[in-house]
Amino acid sequence: MLHISSQEEFGLRFLLRLAQVFPESLSLTELAELEGVSLAYARKIFNVLRGSDLVKASRGVYGGYMLARDPESIDLAQVFAALATRENSFDCSHFSGKQSVCVNHGNCGVLPVLSLLQSKMNHLMSSINLVSLYPPSALELSPVSASEKTISISQTYEVLKR
């Protein structure tokens, strides 16, 4: 149901790399090599990220990119909003077929379900921050306190199984 573009996937992976070295920075070349993408593609994604309040750039020999704020305060909803290549919503108003308005308008059994799913997805994505996505080995190396708002990946799977 949810479509995640390669820009969103790699953007999230870049942000996770930056979260793990926060408050330090990494060069664009380092980030591209770490994730196995071209420098041009990494540059394209960081041009998008720079338009958000998620990263900041520094120039010079020791320049690079770093998170604009603590990784605990950056959640998946913010990440995907910044990187979205298209709207990931369940608005079906443009699926009217040959009619000007959907034949089920006002009596639709699908739209309420899709709206509920969208609401649950937004809530879930807002509850997962970058710190909670660290691989377990990274957490052992640099322990970080998790806020009460944050849920772990294993907790996320449990929520999704319900």
C-alpha positions in Angstrom: 0.0 0.0 0.0 2.7 2.4 0.9 5.0 3.3 -2.0 8.6 4.3 -0.9 10.7 5.8 -3.6 14.4 5.2 -3.9 14.9 8.9 -3.0 13.0 8.3 0.3 14.9 5.0 0.9 18.4 6.5 0.4 17.4 9.8 2.1 16.5 7.9 5.2 19.6 5.8 5.0 21.8 9.0 4.7 20.0 10.5 7.7 20.6 7.3 9.7 24.4 7.6 8.9 24.4 11.2 10.0 22.4 10.3 13.2 25.0 7.7 14.1 27.8 10.3 14.1 25.8 13.2 15.4 26.9 16.0 16.1 29.7 15.4 13.7 29.4 15.6 9.9 30.2 13.4 7.0 31.3 14.5 3.5 29.0 13.9 0.6 31.6 11.6 -0.9 31.8 9.5 2.3 28.0 9.3 2.4 27.7 8.2 -1.2 30.4 5.6 -0.7 28.9 4.3 2.5 25.5 3.7 0.8 26.9 2.6 -2.6 25.3 5.4 -4.7 26.8 7.8 -7.2 28.0 11.2 -5.9 25.5 12.8 -8.3 22.5 10.9 -6.8 23.7 11.7 -3.2 24.0 15.4 -4.2 20.4 15.3 -5.6 19.0 13.9 -2.4 20.9 16.3 -0.2 19.7 19.2 -2.3 16.2 18.1 -1.3 17.1 17.5 2.4 18.8 20.9 2.6 15.4 22.4 1.8 14.0 20.9 5.0 15.2 21.5 8.6 16.7 18.0 8.8 20.3 18.7 7.7 22.8 21.5 7.4 25.9 21.8 5.4 29.3 23.2 6.2 31.9 24.2 3.6 35.6 23.8 3.5 38.1 21.0 3.8 36.4 19.6 6.8 32.9 20.4 5.6 30.1 18.1 5.0 26.6 17.4 6.1 25.2 17.0 9.6 21.8 16.7 11.2 20.3 20.1 11.9 19.0 18.8 15.3 19.2 15.9 17.7 18.3 12.5 16.0 15.7 11.8 18.8 13.7 14.8 17.6 13.5 13.6 13.9 10.8 11.2 13.2 9.9 9.2 10.1 6.9 11.4 9.3 9.2 14.4 9.0 11.7 12.4 6.9 9.2 11.2 4.4 7.5 14.6 4.2 10.8 16.1 3.3 11.7 13.5 0.8 8.3 12.7 -0.8 8.4 12.5 -4.5 4.6 12.2 -4.6 1.7 12.4 -2.1 1.4 9.2 -0.1 -2.2 9.6 0.8 -5.4 7.7 0.3 -7.3 10.5 -1.4 -9.4 8.7 -4.0 -11.3 11.7 -5.2 -9.5 11.6 -8.5 -10.6 8.0 -9.2 -14.0 8.9 -10.6 -13.7 6.7 -13.7 -15.6 8.2 -16.6 -17.8 10.4 -14.3 -17.0 13.8 -13.0 -17.6 12.6 -9.5 -17.1 9.0 -8.1 -20.3 7.0 -8.3 -19.8 6.1 -4.6 -19.4 9.7 -3.5 -21.2 10.1 -0.2 -21.8 6.3 0.2 -18.3 4.9 0.0 -17.2 1.9 2.1 -13.6 2.1 1.1 -12.7 5.7 1.8 -13.3 5.5 5.6 -11.1 2.4 5.8 -8.3 4.1 3.8 -8.6 7.2 5.9 -8.2 5.2 9.0 -5.2 3.4 7.6 -3.6 6.8 6.7 -4.2 8.1 10.2 -2.7 5.0 11.8 0.3 5.2 9.5 0.9 8.8 10.2 0.7 8.2 14.0 3.1 5.2 13.7 5.6 7.2 11.6 5.5 10.1 14.0 6.4 7.7 16.9 9.5 6.3 15.3 12.6 8.5 15.4 16.0 8.1 13.9 17.5 6.8 17.1 15.0 3.9 17.3 16.2 2.8 13.9 19.9 2.3 14.8 21.1 -1.2 14.3 21.5 -3.0 17.7 25.3 -3.0 17.3 25.3 0.8 17.0 23.2 1.2 20.1 25.7 -0.9 22.1 28.5 1.3 20.9 26.8 4.6 21.7 23.9 4.2 24.1 21.3 6.9 23.7 18.3 7.4 26.0 15.0 6.9 24.1 12.1 9.2 24.8 8.8 7.8 26.0 7.3 8.8 22.6 9.7 6.5 20.7 9.0 2.9 20.0 11.5 0.3 18.9 11.4 -1.6 15.7 10.3 -4.8 17.5 7.5 -2.8 19.2 6.5 -1.5 15.7 6.2 -5.0 14.4 4.0 -6.0 17.3 1.7 -3.0 16.6 1.5 -3.9 13.0 0.6 -7.6 13.8 -2.4 -6.5 15.8 
